[in-house]
């Protein structure tokens, strides 16, 4: 019998794009239009809710991805729904699963963000989450009247002030401000409305917000930066950290660093969930899962793949025999020695040809759990127990089958071990994640 006191994993689903693997849309049986097909997306979120996932996470881009046209024309991320609009629609076909959307602090205004997320939180009865990003793509700046991107440090400085303004706007009204007293004719108590009147270095916002305080107090705050200012912003503001460590050692360092910074900032480390992105491929045997990975990688076009491998190695890999092994006498370059050593080790460990190695780097080269439900559960247990993660942001190899394999095969094994919930214990995303409801800054 599973131990009810055992620490459990949190699982969110990364759904924009529906797979981070660039070959996903070409996989046999996959839906090639899944990013822009509402019927498919409704089926995905209902399956994930039935599997008791914490949240359905929609990332965002404010420009077509800045990559060469030869690679771009093969990308299934060129067209996708605006995440906030989509989640609003999906809120009416779900009851429990969280709804997380990215919104930029560089190319939007605090009042807009506060209104949208407060609205989604009310529409969904307390399931909204805001993924704070500063927007890295320099092409996005050109879509918002700028010739050059805003400098990295300035973006994070604005983001920190932006967070204070948005959360202040969410606290514009006390929870009991709207009395709606028919007898007296009083709709709300003006003594329980706060005018923010913020005047800062980057932002000037009067307030108050014209929406009641969100059901959760504040929607859950998600943050994804891993740079020095990104880690600090996460430590000061985030309740969920979406990150991309490649191995357990780097994950443990990131986990300890961000939670340690949070304590220094006066927060409880128990109020932050670290959820690394992980590609999950489930097979009937380990060899079967590895074969699925190789087949998936094979759908990455070689021209795009070899360019990715060249970047990783710091040299022109197109001159190598694509169906031969990676040469052992590689010349010295200025590429990262750690990154390059990782490429060489991967090729040797898995016996990959240059083509297969290139397709791995061109498809998805991040953290992956590839195996049976049993072996994947073993690996996830190690990450949880050794404080490399509080759970994972699961990315699927392709949809629908890759998603079905996770919810129908892996999740039951995690539940059997007592590592994942068998049912939701609350109704809000904060309750799913075990996070407290924030106190109002202005009203007791």
Residue, then its C-alpha position, 0 to 999 in steps of 0.5 A: x500500500x502506498x504511503x499517504x505521507x510520502x512526498x508526491x510529484x507535481x506534473x504540468x503539461x507543456x502544450x505550446x507547442x504541443x511537443x518541443x520535438x521538431x519532428x513531432x508533427x511528422x510522426x506516423x499517426x500524429x496530428x500535424x495541425x495540433x497547435x492550431x486545432x481547438x478540437x484536438x486541444x480540447x481532447x488533450x486537456x480533458x485527458x490530462x485532467x482525467x489523469x489529474x495533472x496539475x496544469x496545462x501550460x501554454x508558453x508564448x512567442x511574440x514573433x515568428x521564431x528567429x531561425x533560418x528560413x530553411x529551418x523555420x519552414x519545417x517548424x510546427x510552431x509557426x502558427x499557434x493560438x494566442x495562449x490566453x484566448x485559448x485557455x479562456x475557451x478551455x476553461x469551460x470544458x474543464x473543472x480542475x486542471x490549472x491553466x497557465x499562460x505566458x505573458x510578457x513584461x516587456x511588451x505588455x502593460x501591467x493593467x492589461x495583464x492584471x485584468x486578463x489573469x484576474x478574469x481567467x481566475x474567475x472564469x475558471x474558479x481559481x485555476x489561473x497561473x501567469x508565467x512571467x517572461x521578459x521575452x528573449x526573441x529580438x525579433x519581437x521588439x520589431x513587432x512593438x515599434x522598436x528597432x533593437x531589443x531592450x537590454x537584458x538587465x533593463x528587461x529584468x528590472x522592469x519585470x520586477x517592478x511589473x510584478x509588484x504592480x500587477x499583484x498590487x492591482x490584484x489586491x485593489x479590492x478586499x475579498x469582501x468588498x462586493x456586498x451587493x446589498x439590495x436593501x441599502x442599494x450598496x453594491x460595494x464598500x468604497x472603504x475596501x477599495x485601494x487605489x494603487x497610485x504606483x509611480x516607479x522607475x519604469x511604470x506609472x499606474x494609478x489603479x484600481x483594477x476594475x475586477x474583483x480580487x481573483x479567486x486564488x487571491x493572486x493567480x499562481x506565479x510561474x517564472x522560467x529564467x535561468x540567468x543570474x537575474x532570472x534566478x533572482x526574480x524567481x527567488x523573489x516572486x515565483x511559486x513555480x519555476x519552469x526550467x531546463x537542466x540537462x542532468x540531475x547534477x545541474x538540476x540539484x544546483x539550480x534547485x538549491x540556489x533558487x530555494x536558498x535565494x528565496x529564503x534570503x529574500x524572506x520567503x519559505x522554500x516550501x512555497x516554490x515548486x521547481x518543475x524541470x521540462x522533461x520529454x517523456x517517451x514510454x515503451x513496453x521495454x526500454x529498447x522499445x522506448x529507445x527505438x521510438x526515440x530514434x524513429x521520432x528523431x528520424x523525422x527531423x530534416x537532415x539540413x536542419x539537424x546538421x546545422x544544430x549539431x554544427x553549433x553544438x560542436x563549434x565546427x562544420x559537421x556537414x563534412x562528416x559521413x552522415x551514416x558513419x560514427x562521429x570522428x574521434x579526431x575533432x579539431x579544437x574550436x572555441x565552442x564550449x568544452x562542456x557542451x562539446x564533451x556532452x555531444x561526444x559522450x552521447x554519440x559514444x554511449x548510444x552508438x549514434x551515427x552522425x545523422x542520428x546525433x544531428x537529429x537528436x540535437x535538431x529535434x530535442x536535446x534536453x532532459x528526457x526520460x525514455x523507458x518503461x513506466x517502471x524505469x521512468x518512475x524510478x528515475x523520477x523518484x531519484x530526482x524527487x528524493x535528491x531534490x533535483x525537482x518537485x515534479x516535472x513539466x512534461x513535454x510529449x514526443x508527439x500527440x495524441x499517442x505520446x500523450x496517451x502513453x503518459x496518461x495511460x501507462x506512466x501515471x498509473x505506475x506513479x499512482x501505484x507507488x504513491x508518487x502522484x495523486x489519484x484524485x484532486x484534493x481541492x479545486x484551485x491550482x494553488x490547492x493542487x500545488x500545495x501553495x498558500x493563498x496570498x494575503x492582501x497587501x492592503x486589507x487584513 
